[in-house]
Every structure is written in structure tokens, then in C-alpha cells.
């Protein structure tokens, strides 16, 4: 005999499912359709539950993504950090910054919502900032490793019908804001200056 699940228990299952998925990483409307729908239906419950853990749900319904961010308290006493801050290697930060700028340019010049770039376009975008190498294969392999890192982090998505084409996920706009980009551009200027100087001395 099949028994229906009581509504209260069903709601708790939905809440647990959504919370667990958010704790694992960003949720996207196009690739997590069921979880996304549940999140929208019980967003208030999810926000209240996670607030107790010191976490805030950053949800953009129009862009189709949601992720968690640690809450900063006004009294200066922070919650234990459940979402670790990532210290990214310079090349990863560089590629993030370049893709974020390309996304801003795309938004200002196109009515489309999806920025799609080929593997070759991304390689050419970043290679001018990397130290020169006589080994072209190794250079390309290094750049592809950076790309795969961004895929794992959820900022870039390989298209199913063509693995040499990538969609730049719009969640990147939330992670890389103007303040972060401005600070990184200062570091990039110093990097270029040092690189130019060392190249001239070589």
C-alpha cells in the first residue's frame, strides 16, 4: 500500500535538498531546473534556515543563478566561516578579470543574454599577458588548465554540442564586481610593468 508523504515532511525534504545543493556550490536555472524551482517556491524558508548558519542566499532570478555568501555582522563578530574564501593564483584571477570585462563589453553592445566564446578566442585573450614560451603546446595546455579550473568553479560552462566552445556564466558579474576589478587592474599594471622591464633586460 502506497502512502502519501505528509506535507510537512515533504516541505522539509524540499528544504534539505535545496540547502544541500546550495552548500555544494552555485545553482543555475538552466542546469538545475528542479532544484531551482524548489528554491523559488521556498526561498523564504531557505533564507531563514541559512541565516542561522551565518550564510546569505544571493539570488538573481532574471539572470538565473543563486549562491551562498557569508554574512558580515555589524558588531564586528563574524560567524564561523562555512564558505571558504578562495585565494586564487594570479593566472586564474587574470582570466576571471578578462572574462568579466568581456562580459561587460558584450552586455553594452549586444541584446543577447549568453556570451559564448571559442577556445581559441579565450586563448588569444590571455596569452599576451603570460610569459612567452617556445613550447606552444605547453602554453596552450596551461591555458586550458586555467579554463578547466573556471569550469570546475562554475564560472564557465562547456557547451554539450561542442567542447571547444564555452558559455561565460553570468554569475561571474556577482563574484567579480567593480571594486575587485579595479583592484586587480592595478595589480595587472604592475605585473605588465615588471614583465616589460624584465623582458627588456633579458
C-alpha positions in Angstrom: 0.0 0.0 0.0 1.4 3.4 -1.0 1.1 6.2 1.5 1.4 9.8 0.6 4.1 11.8 2.3 2.7 14.3 4.9 3.0 17.9 3.6 5.2 19.0 6.5 7.7 16.2 5.8 7.6 16.9 2.1 8.5 20.5 2.7 11.4 19.5 4.9 12.7 17.3 2.2 12.5 20.1 -0.3 14.3 22.4 2.1 17.0 19.9 2.8 17.5 19.2 -0.9 17.8 22.9 -1.8 20.1 23.7 1.2 22.4 20.8 0.5 22.7 21.8 -3.2 23.5 25.4 -2.3 26.2 24.3 0.1 27.8 22.3 -2.7 28.0 25.3 -5.0 26.0 27.7 -7.2 22.6 26.7 -8.6 21.6 27.6 -12.1 18.1 27.7 -13.6 19.2 26.0 -16.8 21.2 23.1 -15.4 19.4 22.6 -12.0 15.8 23.1 -13.1 14.1 21.1 -10.4 16.2 22.5 -7.5 15.9 26.0 -9.0 12.1 25.7 -9.0 12.1 24.4 -5.4 14.3 27.3 -4.3 12.0 29.9 -5.8 9.0 28.2 -4.1 10.5 28.2 -0.6 13.1 30.9 -0.9 12.0 32.5 2.4 12.4 29.2 4.3 15.8 28.7 2.7 17.0 32.2 3.6 15.8 31.9 7.2 17.5 28.5 7.7 20.8 29.5 6.2 20.9 32.8 8.1 21.1 30.8 11.3 24.3 29.3 9.8 25.7 32.8 9.0 25.0 32.4 5.3 23.1 34.7 2.9 21.5 33.5 -0.3 22.5 35.6 -3.3 19.7 35.0 -5.8 19.2 36.7 -9.2 16.1 35.3 -10.7 16.4 37.3 -14.0 20.0 36.0 -14.6 19.1 32.5 -13.3 21.6 31.8 -10.6 21.9 31.5 -6.8 24.9 31.1 -4.5 25.8 31.5 -0.8 27.8 34.2 0.8 29.0 34.6 4.4 27.1 37.2 6.4 29.3 40.1 7.8 27.9 41.3 11.2 27.8 45.0 12.1 29.1 44.3 15.6 32.4 43.0 14.2 31.9 39.5 15.5 31.8 37.2 12.5 30.1 33.8 12.2 32.4 30.8 11.8 33.1 30.7 8.1 31.3 27.8 6.3 32.0 29.2 2.8 35.8 29.4 2.5 37.4 32.3 0.8 39.5 31.2 -2.2 42.9 32.6 -2.7 43.3 32.3 -6.4 46.6 32.1 -8.3 47.3 35.1 -10.4 46.7 33.4 -13.8 43.2 32.3 -12.6 42.4 35.8 -11.4 43.7 37.2 -14.6 41.4 35.1 -16.7 38.4 35.9 -14.5 39.1 39.6 -14.9 39.4 39.4 -18.7 36.2 37.4 -19.0 34.4 39.8 -16.7 35.5 42.7 -18.8 34.5 40.9 -22.0 31.0 40.2 -20.4 30.6 43.9 -19.6 31.5 44.8 -23.2 29.1 42.2 -24.5 26.2 43.5 -22.4 26.8 47.0 -23.6 26.9 46.1 -27.3 24.5 43.2 -27.7 20.9 42.4 -27.0 21.8 38.7 -26.5 22.0 37.2 -22.9 24.5 34.5 -23.5 28.2 35.2 -24.1 29.8 32.3 -25.9 33.5 32.2 -26.8 35.5 29.7 -28.6 38.6 28.0 -27.0 40.8 29.9 -29.5 39.3 33.3 -28.6 39.9 32.7 -24.9 43.5 31.5 -25.5 44.3 34.6 -27.6 42.7 36.8 -25.0 45.0 35.8 -22.2 48.2 34.6 -23.9 49.5 38.2 -24.4 49.7 38.6 -20.6 51.5 35.3 -20.0 55.3 34.9 -20.2 56.4 33.9 -23.7 57.2 30.3 -24.3 58.9 28.5 -27.2 56.7 25.5 -26.4 53.4 26.4 -28.0 51.8 23.1 -26.9 52.7 23.6 -23.2 51.4 27.2 -23.3 48.0 26.1 -24.7 47.9 23.2 -22.2 48.5 25.7 -19.3 45.7 28.0 -20.6 43.3 25.0 -20.9 44.1 24.1 -17.3 43.0 27.6 -16.3 39.8 27.2 -18.3 39.1 23.8 -16.7 39.6 25.4 -13.3 36.9 28.0 -14.1 34.6 25.3 -15.4 35.0 23.5 -12.0 34.3 26.7 -10.2 31.1 27.3 -12.2 32.1 30.5 -14.0 32.4 28.9 -17.4 30.4 26.1 -19.0 31.4 23.8 -21.9 28.7 23.5 -24.4 27.5 19.9 -24.8 27.4 20.0 -28.6 30.9 21.5 -28.9 33.5 21.2 -26.2 35.7 23.8 -27.9 33.0 26.5 -27.2 32.3 27.9 -23.7 29.5 29.9 -22.2 30.6 32.6 -19.8 28.2 32.2 -16.9 26.5 35.5 -15.7 27.2 34.6 -12.1 30.7 36.0 -12.8 29.2 39.5 -12.5 28.2 38.9 -8.9 31.6 37.5 -7.9 33.8 40.0 -9.8 32.4 43.4 -9.0 33.8 46.8 -10.0 35.8 47.2 -6.8 37.5 43.8 -7.2 38.1 44.5 -10.9 39.6 47.9 -10.2 42.0 46.5 -7.6 43.1 43.7 -9.9 43.7 46.1 -12.8 46.2 47.9 -10.5 48.0 44.6 -9.9 47.9 43.9 -13.6 49.5 47.2 -14.4 52.4 46.4 -12.0 52.6 42.9 -13.5 52.9 44.3 -17.0 55.4 46.9 -16.0 57.6 44.3 -14.2 57.2 41.9 -17.2 58.2 44.6 -19.7 61.2 45.6 -17.6 62.4 42.0 -17.2 61.9 41.3 -20.9 63.9 44.4 -21.8 66.8 43.4 -19.6 66.9 39.8 -21.0 
